Amino acid sequence: MSCGVLSNQNRFYAKVEASFGQAPAIAATDRLSAVKLAIRQVDEVRERKDKTGTRTFVGVAPGGRKRTQFGLQTYLMAGSIPGSAPSAGALFQAALGGAPLMFPGSTAGAGSTTSDVVFSGPHGLIEGQAFGSGGELRFVKTVNSPSSVTVNAPFTAAPASGGQLTGAVTYKPAAEMPSLSIFDYWDPEWAVNRLLVGAAVGQLEIKVNADFHEFEFKGEAQDVLDTVSFAAGQGGLGSFPAEPAVAGFTGVPVPGNLGQAWLGVTASKFVTVTKASISLDNDLDLRNREFGSSVPLCHGGGLRKVLAELRLYEDDDAATRGL
């Protein structure tokens, strides 16, 4: 006798698509740890004006347009190799648009200060790209030379000559946003697996100082497929894709109280932050009213908007009073 499927008996994978709505092949490394994935698909209901001979609703006519919406919540996870893409990297790329900028790491040269960092060789960094030192992460404000940069906020301690500068992966905004596929696999084996194709991220929210650092992605997709109703050709697939070999847990979530907040034209450190959030709205639009198709054919972004909310204790330091 079968019983209900436990809500935590599933695993998620996400990968950027080469073409809108065409599901890519995934590997165990594409797995991410998510708190929740919600998918809602509705069919367009058209009002029939013809005489049916009855007052009873005769059902929805087939062939109507579909609208598929999704929301995914996840944590900032620790444990990945510095300079390698994080488990939720495909979601950040879909939200911001730019391909990830990889900095594998380097060593510091002589003459570094807390704000001006000298590398032992060419760094290959650009403005806005991140790297780390002493367990802290900073972004490049100015590229001074092929072997030196100025960071957006000073490190607590200047990197020592020969010290390790850790790698980082940076996602930057771009004019075009790629779509992605999100795979949802369940245990036991008779449970229904799902696949979201043509997923476009319309909103991203980053939450600071919760139990854990949290990210929430919302958007729309071309379609949702499942192992029960799948038909060959959907998502560019001949059959519903099998899950890769499970490779264990995907990392440890980072506590929401860890980190540093810097604000101001001249960056000042705020230690009294109680809650903060950053939200990105891509003003998402889909080609979903086109003749000949019941699902969207592509997507695009409008005017990008970024909002920030900050709560902090009142203090008499200059930075707080200036804010």
N, C-alpha and C positions, 0 to 999 in steps of 0.2 A: 504494500500500500504506500503510495507516494504521499509526501507531506509538503508543506510550504517551503519555498526556497529562502534561506536566510539572507537578509539584506546585505550582509558583509561578505558573502561568498562570491564576490565578483572581482574582476581585474580590468583595468582600463589601459588602452594604448592610444596614442595620438601621433599622427605623422602628416606633414604638409603634402598636399597633392600637386602633381605636375600639371594636371588639367582639372578644371572645376568639375566636381562630381565623379571623378575617376579615382577609385580607391587604390592607394599604393600598397605594396607588400610591406609587412611589418616584421620586426625582429623583437627578441626579448628585451633589447635595450630601449625600445620605444615605450615601455610600460611606465605609467605614472601612477602615483598614489592620489586618489581623489576622495573627498568627503562625500560628494553627492553629484550625480549626473541626472538631470531632469530633462526629458524630451516630451514635447507636446506637438502632435500633428493633427490638424483639422482639415476637413474637406469643405470647399466652398459650397454653401447651400443656396441653391437657386430656386426662386419661387416660380412654381408652374401656374400658368394662367389658363390652361386648357380645362375643359370639363371632363372630370374623371368619373362622374356618376356616383360619387360617394363623398361623405364628409370626412372619411378616414384618411390620414396622411399616408400616401402611397410610397414614401421613401425618397431617398436622395438619388437623383439621376447620376449614372456613372459618367466618368470623364471630366469631372470638375477639377478645378485647380486645387493644389495642396499647399498648405503653409506649415512649415516645420520649424519650431523654435526650440532652443536648448539653453540650459544653464549648467555650468560645471564649477564646483568649488574644490579648491585644493590648498595645500600648505606649501610654504617654503621649506624645502627639504635639505638636510645636511647629508654629507657623506659622499657626494660626487667628486670626481677628480677635478681640481682647479684647472680651468681652461677648457673643459669638456662640456658639451651642451647638457643642461639639466633635464630632468625627466619631463618637465612641463614646457620645455623650450619651444616645441611646435606651437603651443597655444600663445606664447608671447610673440612669436614671429607672425602668427595670424592676426594678432591684435594690433601690432605696431607696423608690420609690413617689411621692415628691413631684414636682410639675411644676417645671421649671427656673426659678430666680429669676434674672432678667437685670438686671445693672447695667451700663449702657452706658459709664460713665466720667463724670468730672467734673473740676473744678479745686479746688485747696485754697484756703481762705481764710486770713486772718491769725490767728496765735495757736496754731497746731498744735504739739503735742509728739510725741515718738516713740510715745506710747501714746494720746493724745487728739487726734483729727483733726478739724479744722474745715473744712467745705466752704463754697464760695463761694455756695451756694444750697441748697435742700432736696435731700437725698440720696435719700430714698425707701427706705433700707435697713432691714432688720429684724435682730434678733439671730440670729447664726449665718450671716449672709450675707457673702460675700467681696468684696474689692476689692483693688487693688494700688497700690503707690507705689515708685518707684525700683527696679523690677524684682523686688520682693518682694510676696508675697501674704499677706494677713491676714484674719481673720474678725472680725465685729463681736461684741464681748462685751456691750456696753451701748449702747443708744441714749440719748444724753444730751439731745438736742433734735432738732428737724427738720433742723438743719444741723451737728450734731456727734455723734461716736461715740467709744467707747473700744474698742480692738482687743484681741484675746486675747493677743498677744505684741508687744512693741515693735518698730517699724521700726528699722533701723540708723541712719537719719537722719530727722529730722522733716520732713514735707512743707513745702516753701517756699510762701509765698503766691503764688498763680497757677500753681503746679506742677501737672502732670498726675497725676490719680488714675485709674488704668487700670480698665477694665471687667473683669467676671468673671461666670461662670455658676455657680450654686450648686445642688446637688441635696441635698434634705433628706429624712429619713425621713417616711413617711406610713402611715396605717393600711391603705390599699389599694394594691396594686402592679399596674400595668398590664402587659398582655402585649405582646409585640412579634413581628414577623416578621423573619426573617434570610434574606437572599437570597444565594445562592452561584452565581456565574456563572463559566464556564470558557471558555478558548480551547483548541483551534480550535472552529469553529462546530458541529461534529458531536459535541462532548463533551456529557455529560449535566449539565444545570444542576439545582440543587436549591433548595427553598424550605421553610424551617421556619416553621410557623404555630402560633400559640398558645404561643409560647415564654415561660416564666415563669422568672425567675432565682431560684434557691434559695440560691446561695452566691456571694459575691464575695470575692476575695483581692487585696490590694494589696501589691506587693513593692517594697521600697526598697533601693537600693544593689546591685542586680544590674547587668548590662551596661547595661540600660535600665530605666527605671521600668516595671513590668509590672502588668497587670491580668488576672485570670482569672475568668471567669463560668461557672457551672455551673447546670444546672436541667433541667426537663422541659418537653415541648411536647405540643401536641395531635396533630400529625402532621407527617410530612415528605413533601413532594411533589417530583416530578421531571418532566423533559420527556419521558421515555419512557412512564411509566405514568399521566400526568395525565389526569383525566377532568373534564369541565365540571361546575362546581358545587363542586369542592374548594376550600377556603379562600375561598369566596365569589367565585370567579373563573370567567369564561367560558372563558378560555384561559390558558396559562402566560404570565406577564408577561414582556415583552421587557426586556432590560437598557437603562437609559438611555444616552445618548451618553457615552462614557468621557471624563472631564475631566482626565486626567493623574494624577500622583501625589497622595497624600493628606496629605503633610506629612513632617516629619523627627522621628524618635524622640528623646526627651530622655534624655541620659545618666543612668544610675542614681545617679551620685555627686553630682549637683547638687541642692541644696536645703538646708533648715535644719530641725533638729529641736528642738522646744521641749516641755518636760515640767514638770509640777508644778502645784500649786494657784496659786502665784505662778510664772508661766512662767519657766523657766530654759533657756538655750540649751545643748544638748549637741553637742559637736563630735567626740566619740569613738565615734559610732555606726558599727558595721561592717556590720550587717544588721538589717532590721526588716520586719515584715509585719503587716498588719491584715486580719482576716477577718470577714466578715459572714455569718451563717446565718439565713435567713428562716423556717426550720422549715416548708418548703413542703408544701402539701397540695393534691391535685387531686380534683375530682369525677369519679373514674374507675371507680366501681363501680355506676353507675346503669343501671337497666333501659332497654333500647332504644337503647343507643349503645355502639360498640366503641372510642370515643376519649373522652378527658376533655372535659367540657363547660364547666368553668371552673376557677379556681384561687384559692387564698387562702394567707395567711401565718399562722403561729402566733406563738409567743413569739420575738421577735428577739434574737439573741445576737451580741455583738461581742467578739472576742478580739484581743489584741495580743501580739506577740513582739518582743523587743528584745535585741540583742547589742551590747555596747560595751566599749571598753578601760577598765580600772580607772584612775582618776585621783584626785588628792587634792583636787579642787575641791569646794565645798560641795554643789553640785547632785548630783554623782555619788555622794558619800558619803551624802546623804540618800536617794537611790534605793535 
